[in-house]
Amino acid sequence: MNEEDTPSSPSCNRNPSPPPHLQEQIESLEADRIGNTTYSKHWLFTTLMKLIEEVEKEDEAEFGVDVDEELQNELCKLWDMSMNTDVAKFLEKFKAVDILTGVIQRSKAPRVTEICVGILGNMACDSDICESLSKNQQLVKMVLLLLEGRDPPTLVETTRLMFTCLSCNQAKSSWLEVINSSESLHDHIIFILQSSTNVDLLKNTGEFVDVLLDLQEDMCENWATAEFVQALLEAIKQIGLSHSQQLEIYFRILQLLSTTDAGAEALVSCADAVEKPLVKYLNTVCDDEIVGIENKESCIASALSVLNILFSSNEETSNRLIKDEKLIRVFVKILEPLYPWLQDIKKSTTDQSEKKRLLSENSGNVEKTDLKRKNNDHASDTDKESSFNSEIKEGLKQRDDKEFQHLEILYHIVEGFVYDYMFTLQLMIDSDSENESEEETQKTDVTKFLSYLNDSCSRCRINYLVLTMKESINEAFNPTELLTDLAAKHKKERLARITADALAGRNLDRSNSNTDSQNNT
């Protein structure tokens, strides 16, 4: 082998340098690149300049006339680009917020306004940028004024921007200050809820209202009017009663209202209209033989919580719901998966705590020299694996904690509603009715309730219902006593037997839960 061909030869040890003119082009391209992206600074600046020039031409144009299609396409590309963090920060660094604000104030083209607000919404997803642009009071006031418009796509982006900024801890105070001084925001929101058929707009508006009322209890009181409740119900009609994220948002707003005195009064004043969608949704959820409540816990809890406010505060509503055995059907069908699921999570949490305690106690028995020897083997890989496993465990823990929290809230709402239901039943039985027809109706209502449990409910469902009643017993009232007495008085032997077994802790094995059922519908 020749000496010049050996591996030590300089020509084999380094790559050839690129020609000078190519190197200059590479450096020029890299200088034009935004951060770690492939997006061009030059193209971005050119597009913004075209936008400014076009808006200046609009001064003599009529409102509603959009810019040419080519510029719209370029602006849409910029809108997409602004989702990238590097691009968003670059735009913020070079005062794009001021440029976009100026364009929005002057432009008469709806699509231009929509795109500019959309770009600001994307930029606001970065908390630092969100904080910075929220300090611009001119921008904040201008965004609120956009709610006076009637262009749905622009309103979609406007409400999205407002929700994003209110959800940012560093930025929300600036927005709340302007929102609190607005005299027309409430009216604009009601108009959107009442008149819009755009599901995206209703979703974004709902998210904005949800976070706003959650942040400010005073506003929750001030906005709690019958008109606002009716507007929310109109939006729910448009969204539909199939389970969805949008429906969950609106049910949560109704629940937020119910936590204030003014809100509860407003809901009760519209009791008939509020009751219908809530009951229909719950019946839809419980329509299947096996009810799946996973990912629906929050929505079901909100529906039941508001319905219980109506039940407890409005005699007509309580009488109507007592007569309808579908309500007790909702209770038992939700409790069937909920009660054991909650118990399993509690048991799992207890078992994990016990394992940690035992491991901690036993760890002292392990020789330090053995630990050192074992830990030195593939230390780097072990550290990475340990870190990875810790992240997974922490993520699962957060998910489990959140899941447990939602399930627990739902359970306590069901428990409270069952208690109120039984207490109302007791009051109805104890009432002295001089009207024979009314007394006969009351007997029929009680009989329907007992017949459903005795003839159409599985042992499993009755078990969980009785155990739930048992956990709600207090000095004022014992719902299990009422159920036991009614079953005996009306000779519902199967119901009496299952109730007694549940209270005594017998036959609670879920695997045998359906052996005594006659009809599980």
Residue pairs with C-beta under 8 A, 6 or more apart in sequence:
3 9
4 11
5 12
6 12
7 13
17 23
18 26
32 40
32 41
32 42
33 39
33 40
33 41
34 40
34 41
34 44
34 86
34 87
34 90
35 86
35 87
35 89
35 90
36 86
37 81
37 84
37 86
37 87
39 81
39 84
39 86
39 87
41 90
44 78
44 81
44 87
44 90
44 91
45 94
47 74
47 75
47 77
47 78
48 78
48 96
48 99
50 71
50 74
51 71
51 75
51 99
51 103
51 112
52 99
52 102
52 103
54 67
54 71
54 112
55 102
55 103
55 106
55 107
55 112
58 65
58 106
58 107
58 108
58 109
59 106
61 108
62 108
63 108
64 108
64 109
64 110
65 108
65 109
66 72
66 109
66 110
66 111
66 112
67 75
67 109
67 111
67 112
72 111
72 112
72 115
75 112
75 115
76 115
78 115
78 119
79 115
79 118
79 119
79 122
81 87
82 88
82 91
82 119
82 122
82 123
83 122
83 125
85 126
88 122
88 123
88 125
88 126
88 129
89 126
89 129
91 97
91 119
91 123
92 123
92 129
92 132
92 133
96 119
96 123
97 120
97 123
97 132
97 133
97 136
97 139
98 136
100 116
100 119
100 120
101 136
101 138
101 139
101 142
103 112
103 116
104 113
104 116
104 117
104 142
104 146
105 142
107 113
107 116
110 151
110 153
110 154
111 153
113 146
113 151
113 154
114 151
114 153
114 154
114 156
114 157
117 143
117 146
117 154
117 157
117 158
117 161
118 157
118 160
120 133
120 139
120 161
121 157
121 160
121 161
121 164
123 129
123 130
123 133
124 130
124 133
124 134
124 161
124 164
124 165
124 168
124 171
125 164
127 168
127 169
127 170
127 171
128 170
130 164
130 165
130 168
130 170
130 171
131 168
131 170
131 171
133 139
133 165
133 171
134 140
134 165
134 168
134 170
134 171
134 174
134 175
135 174
137 174
137 178
140 174
140 175
140 178
141 178
143 158
143 161
143 162
144 162
144 178
144 179
144 182
144 185
146 154
146 155
146 158
147 155
147 158
147 159
147 185
147 188
147 189
147 192
148 184
148 188
149 155
149 158
152 196
152 198
152 201
155 192
155 196
155 198
155 201
155 205
156 198
156 200
156 201
156 204
159 192
159 201
159 204
159 205
159 207
159 208
160 204
162 175
162 208
163 204
163 207
163 208
163 211
165 171
165 172
165 174
165 175
166 172
166 175
166 176
166 208
166 211
166 212
166 215
167 211
172 215
176 215
176 216
179 185
179 212
179 219
180 216
180 219
186 222
186 223
186 228
189 205
189 209
189 231
190 227
190 228
190 231
192 201
192 202
192 205
193 202
193 205
193 231
193 232
193 234
193 235
194 230
194 231
194 234
194 235
196 202
196 205
196 235
196 238
197 238
199 238
199 239
199 246
202 235
202 238
202 239
202 246
203 239
203 245
203 246
203 249
205 235
206 235
206 246
206 249
206 250
206 253
207 249
209 253
210 249
210 252
210 253
210 256
212 219
213 219
213 220
213 223
213 253
213 256
213 257
214 256
217 260
220 256
220 257
220 259
220 260
220 263
221 260
221 261
221 262
221 263
222 262
223 257
224 257
224 260
224 262
224 263
224 265
224 266
225 266
226 266
226 269
226 270
228 257
228 266
229 254
229 257
229 266
229 267
229 269
229 270
229 273
229 274
230 270
230 273
232 250
232 253
232 254
233 270
233 273
233 274
233 277
235 250
236 247
236 250
236 277
237 277
239 246
239 247
239 250
240 247
241 247
241 277
241 280
241 281
241 284
242 284
243 281
243 284
243 285
243 296
243 299
247 281
247 299
248 298
248 299
248 302
251 278
251 281
251 299
251 302
251 303
251 306
252 298
252 299
252 302
254 267
254 274
254 302
254 306
255 301
255 302
255 305
255 306
256 263
257 263
257 264
257 266
257 267
258 264
258 267
258 305
258 306
258 309
264 309
264 313
267 274
267 306
267 309
267 310
268 309
268 310
268 313
268 314
271 310
271 314
271 316
271 317
272 316
272 317
274 306
274 310
275 307
275 310
275 317
275 320
275 321
278 303
278 306
278 307
279 307
279 321
279 326
279 327
281 299
281 303
282 300
282 303
282 304
282 307
282 330
283 326
283 330
285 291
285 293
285 296
285 300
285 334
286 329
286 330
286 333
286 334
289 520
289 521
290 336
290 337
291 333
291 334
291 336
291 337
292 337
293 300
293 334
293 337
293 338
293 410
297 403
297 406
297 407
297 409
297 410
298 406
298 409
298 410
300 334
300 410
301 406
301 409
301 410
301 413
304 330
304 410
304 413
304 414
304 417
305 413
307 321
307 417
308 413
308 416
308 417
308 420
310 317
311 317
311 318
311 321
311 417
311 420
311 421
311 424
312 318
312 420
318 424
321 327
321 421
322 421
322 424
322 425
322 428
322 445
322 449
323 445
323 448
325 448
325 449
325 452
327 421
328 421
328 449
328 452
328 453
329 452
331 414
331 417
331 418
331 421
331 465
332 453
332 457
332 461
332 462
332 464
332 465
333 461
334 410
334 414
335 414
335 461
335 464
335 465
335 468
336 460
336 461
336 464
338 407
338 410
338 411
338 414
338 464
339 411
339 464
339 467
339 468
340 464
340 510
341 407
342 404
342 407
342 408
342 411
345 400
345 403
345 404
345 407
349 404
375 382
411 468
414 468
415 468
415 471
415 472
416 472
418 465
418 468
418 469
418 472
418 479
419 469
419 472
419 477
419 479
422 469
422 477
422 479
422 482
422 483
423 477
423 479
425 446
425 449
425 482
426 477
426 482
428 442
428 445
428 446
429 442
429 446
431 442
433 439
433 442
446 486
446 490
447 490
450 486
450 487
450 490
450 492
450 495
451 492
453 462
453 465
453 492
453 495
454 487
454 492
454 493
454 494
454 495
455 494
455 518
455 519
456 518
456 519
456 520
456 521
457 517
457 520
458 513
458 514
458 516
458 517
458 520
459 498
459 507
459 512
459 513
459 514
459 515
459 516
459 517
460 510
460 513
460 514
460 517
461 520
462 495
462 498
462 499
462 502
463 498
463 501
463 502
463 507
463 508
463 513
466 480
466 483
466 498
466 499
466 502
466 503
467 502
467 508
469 479
469 480
469 483
470 480
470 502
470 503
472 479
473 479
473 480
480 499
480 503
483 495
483 499
484 496
484 499
484 500
484 503
486 492
487 493
487 495
487 496
487 499
488 496
494 516
494 518
498 507
498 516
501 507
501 508
502 508
514 520
